[in-house]
Structures are given as structure tokens and as C-alpha cells.
Amino acid sequence: MNAKRTCPRLHTRSKQFSLLSVLLLLVVQIAAAPNDVVERISRRDLKPAKEGIAREREWSKEIIISSTVKLLARIEVTNKGNGALGIGNLKLRIVDSHDDGIFYEDEMLNIDFTDLDGDGNREMVLSGIACLTDEKGEKVLRREAIVFIYALQPNRTFKQIYRNTDIRLD
């Protein structure tokens, strides 16, 4: 009898295909929801902290999640280049330019609010590239595309409904 062999290349390609499928679905969903304007928070939105030390940055805004729900979103970034997004029940590490084994390409994950499933509530989609480095932080060992999707629950909290990585944001 022939033993079943698994091909590492096939496994890698299936992961890439899976990620591309999710991203394609996201693009199709965004295009299919013409009444919903995608709201994106980017690194350019961050401003110097009013009462912070040099290189600290911040941003805050009320985000419309549905016709009846608005939540304050706040990003605070330290002078070391690490920062978190606080919204509802979540506090997620979305800014990381300080190399401590992992950092985000372009410093910050993309943050999009859009109605992916047509239920009238915007989901929060976090995406970007994580760079994993060696112990000294001198060499990038691996780059990994990451996607997280959070959906608003009836009790006005967010719940993670999708992620394609073992990397944690909390």
C-alpha cells in the first residue's frame, strides 16, 4: 500500500488561496453594499498627543456601527511605536513599529468598518502584514498576511468571527 504523502508546497498554496478567497469575498461584499460607505482609519489619521511626550500619537472618533449604535474608537501610540485601538469591549494591539520579535509593515494594521453581511451593522476588519524577526530583530524571518473580522453582538460588544493567523492582538 502506498502511504499518503502531503506536499508542503500544496499546503502553503492552499493557505494562500484561502487568504485570497477571503480578501476577494471582502472586496465583493464591499462592492455589493453601495449604501454603506467603508470607513477606514489609517496611520495618517494619528496626530501628536496633546498631553504626551515626543513621538506619542493619538486619534479618537465616534464610529457609526449601525443606525442605533455609535461607539467611541480611540488609538494611543507610545513613543516606542506600540499602540492599541480601544472600541467597545476591545483593546487591540494594532500599531507596532517597535521590533520585539514582530512588527507590522507600515507600522499599523488597516482598520475598516463596513457591512460585510448586509445586516445593517458594520463589521470591523483589521488587516495587514506582520513581520516576524530573529531574536536580535535584525532579520525578517517571515512575513505573514493577517486578517481579523469582528462583528457587533446584540449586547453591543464585539466578537471575533474570523482570523487567519495565530498572531494575537489582545
C-alpha positions as a Python dict, from the first residue, in 0.01 Angstrom:
ca = {
    (1, 'M'): (0, 0, 0),
    (2, 'N'): (114, 349, -73),
    (3, 'A'): (142, 579, 222),
    (4, 'K'): (-31, 912, 181),
    (5, 'R'): (216, 1191, 129),
    (6, 'T'): (148, 1552, 199),
    (7, 'C'): (315, 1815, -7),
    (8, 'P'): (433, 2119, 194),
    (9, 'R'): (409, 2330, -120),
    (10, 'L'): (44, 2228, -168),
    (11, 'H'): (-34, 2317, 194),
    (12, 'T'): (127, 2660, 151),
    (13, 'R'): (-61, 2723, -172),
    (14, 'S'): (-391, 2622, -12),
    (15, 'K'): (-328, 2875, 269),
    (16, 'Q'): (-252, 3144, 11),
    (17, 'F'): (-564, 3050, -186),
    (18, 'S'): (-770, 3064, 134),
    (19, 'L'): (-644, 3412, 219),
    (20, 'L'): (-702, 3531, -136),
    (21, 'S'): (-1055, 3390, -122),
    (22, 'V'): (-1130, 3581, 197),
    (23, 'L'): (-989, 3903, 56),
    (24, 'L'): (-1184, 3856, -269),
    (25, 'L'): (-1501, 3794, -68),
    (26, 'L'): (-1432, 4112, 127),
    (27, 'V'): (-1392, 4314, -193),
    (28, 'V'): (-1711, 4166, -343),
    (29, 'Q'): (-1905, 4235, -24),
    (30, 'I'): (-1783, 4594, -12),
    (31, 'A'): (-1876, 4645, -377),
    (32, 'A'): (-2217, 4481, -324),
    (33, 'A'): (-2309, 4723, -44),
    (34, 'P'): (-2332, 5058, -226),
    (35, 'N'): (-2531, 5223, 56),
    (36, 'D'): (-2258, 5152, 307),
    (37, 'V'): (-1957, 5377, 300),
    (38, 'V'): (-1645, 5200, 415),
    (39, 'E'): (-1478, 5394, 693),
    (40, 'R'): (-1103, 5344, 715),
    (41, 'I'): (-870, 5451, 992),
    (42, 'S'): (-512, 5484, 874),
    (43, 'R'): (-175, 5582, 1011),
    (44, 'R'): (-220, 5929, 857),
    (45, 'D'): (-512, 5991, 1096),
    (46, 'L'): (-283, 5974, 1400),
    (47, 'K'): (-181, 6314, 1542),
    (48, 'P'): (76, 6410, 1807),
    (49, 'A'): (-66, 6351, 2156),
    (50, 'K'): (-188, 6674, 2314),
    (51, 'E'): (-50, 6598, 2658),
    (52, 'G'): (209, 6336, 2574),
    (53, 'I'): (582, 6328, 2531),
    (54, 'A'): (762, 6348, 2197),
    (55, 'R'): (659, 6089, 1937),
    (56, 'E'): (341, 5984, 2121),
    (57, 'R'): (39, 5993, 1891),
    (58, 'E'): (-336, 5957, 1931),
    (59, 'W'): (-666, 5958, 1748),
    (60, 'S'): (-1030, 5932, 1855),
    (61, 'K'): (-1365, 5945, 1681),
    (62, 'E'): (-1720, 5820, 1724),
    (63, 'I'): (-1779, 5539, 1473),
    (64, 'I'): (-2129, 5463, 1343),
    (65, 'I'): (-2170, 5087, 1368),
    (66, 'S'): (-2544, 5076, 1289),
    (67, 'S'): (-2840, 5314, 1275),
    (68, 'T'): (-2872, 5283, 1654),
    (69, 'V'): (-2515, 5220, 1768),
    (70, 'K'): (-2223, 5465, 1779),
    (71, 'L'): (-1905, 5371, 1962),
    (72, 'L'): (-1604, 5580, 2053),
    (73, 'A'): (-1285, 5446, 1894),
    (74, 'R'): (-953, 5559, 2037),
    (75, 'I'): (-596, 5485, 1933),
    (76, 'E'): (-300, 5568, 2156),
    (77, 'V'): (60, 5513, 2043),
    (78, 'T'): (361, 5523, 2276),
    (79, 'N'): (690, 5690, 2192),
    (80, 'K'): (833, 5337, 2139),
    (81, 'G'): (594, 5277, 1846),
    (82, 'N'): (344, 5040, 2010),
    (83, 'G'): (-22, 5128, 2017),
    (84, 'A'): (-371, 4997, 2076),
    (85, 'L'): (-721, 5055, 1944),
    (86, 'G'): (-990, 5071, 2208),
    (87, 'I'): (-1350, 5034, 2091),
    (88, 'G'): (-1641, 4888, 2286),
    (89, 'N'): (-1516, 4588, 2482),
    (90, 'L'): (-1195, 4556, 2276),
    (91, 'K'): (-841, 4678, 2325),
    (92, 'L'): (-631, 4551, 2034),
    (93, 'R'): (-263, 4599, 1951),
    (94, 'I'): (-289, 4747, 1602),
    (95, 'V'): (26, 4964, 1594),
    (96, 'D'): (366, 4800, 1623),
    (97, 'S'): (682, 4951, 1478),
    (98, 'H'): (898, 4853, 1776),
    (99, 'D'): (1081, 4533, 1683),
    (100, 'D'): (1041, 4288, 1966),
    (101, 'G'): (1009, 3973, 1756),
    (102, 'I'): (718, 4104, 1549),
    (103, 'F'): (622, 4433, 1391),
    (104, 'Y'): (366, 4546, 1133),
    (105, 'E'): (465, 4651, 787),
    (106, 'D'): (386, 5022, 751),
    (107, 'E'): (364, 5034, 1133),
    (108, 'M'): (-13, 4990, 1162),
    (109, 'L'): (-282, 4744, 1058),
    (110, 'N'): (-557, 4865, 826),
    (111, 'I'): (-884, 4926, 1011),
    (112, 'D'): (-1206, 4919, 808),
    (113, 'F'): (-1566, 4942, 920),
    (114, 'T'): (-1813, 4804, 663),
    (115, 'D'): (-2129, 4595, 650),
    (116, 'L'): (-2000, 4264, 513),
    (117, 'D'): (-2315, 4058, 552),
    (118, 'G'): (-2590, 4312, 477),
    (119, 'D'): (-2744, 4303, 827),
    (120, 'G'): (-2718, 4679, 878),
    (121, 'N'): (-2430, 4652, 1126),
    (122, 'R'): (-2077, 4736, 1025),
    (123, 'E'): (-1813, 4477, 1095),
    (124, 'M'): (-1460, 4581, 1187),
    (125, 'V'): (-1192, 4434, 958),
    (126, 'L'): (-827, 4453, 1060),
    (127, 'S'): (-570, 4354, 800),
    (128, 'G'): (-204, 4395, 716),
    (129, 'I'): (135, 4229, 707),
    (130, 'A'): (312, 4106, 1021),
    (131, 'C'): (691, 4074, 1000),
    (132, 'L'): (838, 3812, 1233),
    (133, 'T'): (1205, 3866, 1313),
    (134, 'D'): (1500, 3686, 1465),
    (135, 'E'): (1596, 3732, 1832),
    (136, 'K'): (1806, 4040, 1764),
    (137, 'G'): (1544, 4196, 1539),
    (138, 'E'): (1795, 4238, 1260),
    (139, 'K'): (1644, 3998, 1008),
    (140, 'V'): (1284, 3937, 898),
    (141, 'L'): (1236, 3562, 904),
    (142, 'R'): (881, 3556, 774),
    (143, 'R'): (610, 3793, 651),
    (144, 'E'): (251, 3691, 718),
    (145, 'A'): (-69, 3845, 581),
    (146, 'I'): (-321, 3876, 862),
    (147, 'V'): (-695, 3939, 865),
    (148, 'F'): (-926, 3971, 1167),
    (149, 'I'): (-1301, 4034, 1148),
    (150, 'Y'): (-1507, 4146, 1449),
    (151, 'A'): (-1889, 4163, 1448),
    (152, 'L'): (-2114, 4361, 1678),
    (153, 'Q'): (-2325, 4141, 1907),
    (154, 'P'): (-2678, 4220, 2035),
    (155, 'N'): (-2532, 4328, 2373),
    (156, 'R'): (-2324, 4596, 2194),
    (157, 'T'): (-1994, 4412, 2229),
    (158, 'F'): (-1764, 4294, 1953),
    (159, 'K'): (-1687, 3927, 1895),
    (160, 'Q'): (-1411, 3794, 1674),
    (161, 'I'): (-1576, 3596, 1393),
    (162, 'Y'): (-1273, 3533, 1173),
    (163, 'R'): (-895, 3527, 1185),
    (164, 'N'): (-640, 3360, 963),
    (165, 'T'): (-340, 3361, 1195),
    (166, 'D'): (-210, 3250, 1533),
    (167, 'I'): (-88, 3604, 1600),
    (168, 'R'): (-286, 3765, 1881),
    (169, 'L'): (-390, 4128, 1901),
    (170, 'D'): (-512, 4129, 2261),
}
